Amino acid sequence: MSVHFEERSGVIPCNTPWGNWSQTMEEVFIEVNVPHGTSGKEVKCNLGSKQIELHVKGQQVFKGKLFGITVADEGTWTLEDKCLIRIVLMKTNREAGNCWSSLLEGEYCADAWLQDQMQRKLTLERFQRENPGFDFSGAEISGNFAGGGPDFSSLQK
């Protein structure tokens, strides 16, 4: 089995006061640093299709409306080594043009440079899926990549 594109090419994380978030065409990944020794009983995480809420040891970490829509029953969270919470959300729109500019509406926004890097990454991921025999993980992209890049579907092969 080949390694997934995002594992070979790395991720483009958006740093936050509590950790970071990143994305692929299909998923949004959230990593939250919590006090060492945190137990699963001390974590309250509600994942909805449009909302997310996380409390640790009775303190709210974040709460709000997600930037995009997710598949609520496919979202998961785990507590690793009693110091890191990992949340995985499945996007409903899994196109390269669906690049979230923030985790929550108006909060935890990627700056312009980071947003550009995220969009480039999703466009390369799209190219990889459309051309499975080629390795785009180390490729650089320039030109029109906003909105998922150019559409080559109408070209004859």
N, C-alpha and C positions, 0 to 999 in steps of 0.2 A: 504494500500500500504506500502510495506517495504521501509526502508531507503536505499538509494544507498550505495554501499560498500565504496566509497571514503568519504562519509559524516560520516560514522561510524568510519572509520579508520584514518581519517585526511589526510592531504596532505603533500608532501615533497617539500617545496618551495626552489627555488634557488634564493638567494638574489642578487640584482643588485644595482647600484647607484641610479636608479630611482624607485625601488620597488622590485618586484619578479615575477618569473614565476614558474609554476608547470604543471604536466601532469597526465592524466589517460590514459587508453588504447585508448580511443576515442578522447580526447580533450587536448588542451594546453590552460592554463589559464595564463593571464598576468595581473598584477596589477601595475598601474603606479600612484605614488603620484604626484599630481600637486598642484600649489599654490591655497590656499583656495580662493573661489570666482570665479574660472575659469568657464566660460560659454561654452556651447556646440558649439557656433559660433567660439570660440577660439581654437577648436580642429580640426585638420586635420588628419584623419586616413585612410590610404589606405591598404586594405587587399587583397592580391592576393594569388594564390595557392602556389607560391614559394617565394614571396616577401612580406615585410611588411614595412610600413613607418608611423611614428607618429610625428606630430608637435603640440606643445602647445604654444599658444601666439607667434607664429612666430619662435619659437626655435625648432630645431630638437631634439627629445628625442632619437629615434633610427631609423635606416633605413638599410635594407639589405636583403640578401637571407636567408630564413628560413632553419633550419636544415633539416626539412622534408617537404613533400608535404601535403597541406591542401585542403579542398573543399572551394574554394574561395567564392562562393555565400552563404555559411553557416556560415562564420565568422561574428561576431558581436562585437560592442563596445558600452559601456554605460559610462556615467559620473554620478557618485554617490556623493551626498552631496557637489557638486561643488569642490571636492578635491581628488577624486579617479576615475581613468579610469580603467574599467575592459574590457579586450578583451578576447573573447573565439574563438578559432580556432578548427575546426574539422579535425582530421587527416584522410588521405585517407587510410593509412595502420593502421588498428586497432588491430594489434596483440600485445601480451605482449612483444615480442622480439623487437618491434619498440619503444625503449626507447631513446628519444632525449637526447643527451649529452650536447647540448647547444640550446639556442633559435635561434640564428642566426649562420650561418657558421663561426666558429672561434670567436664568441663574446657571452658573457654572459654564459660561460661554467660552468657546474657543476664540482666541484672537484671530485677526485676519490671516496672519501667516500660518497659524496652526490649522485653521479651517481650510486653507489652500492645500496644506500637506495631507489632511484627511481626505479631501476630495480627490487628489492625485492618487492616493492609495486605493480608494474605492474604484477609481477608473482602471487602474492596473489590475485590480482583482477581477473586474468585469472582463478585461482583455484575456486574462488567464482562463477564465471559465469558457469564453468563446473560442479559445485556441488552446486546448489542453495539451497539445504536443510541444508547446513552447513554454519557457520559464521566464516569466515577467517579474520575478521576485526582486531582482536587482536592477530593474530597468528604471530609467528616468523618463519623465514625460514632460513635454512642453506644449504650448499651443492651447487649443480648445479642449479642455478637460472638464470645465464647469458643467454641472448637471449630468455628470456621468460620461462625458466625452462624446466624440462624434459617433453617429449611428451608421454602421456599415451594413446593416441588415438588408438594405435594398440592393447592394452590389452583387453581381453575379459571380459565382465561383468558377 
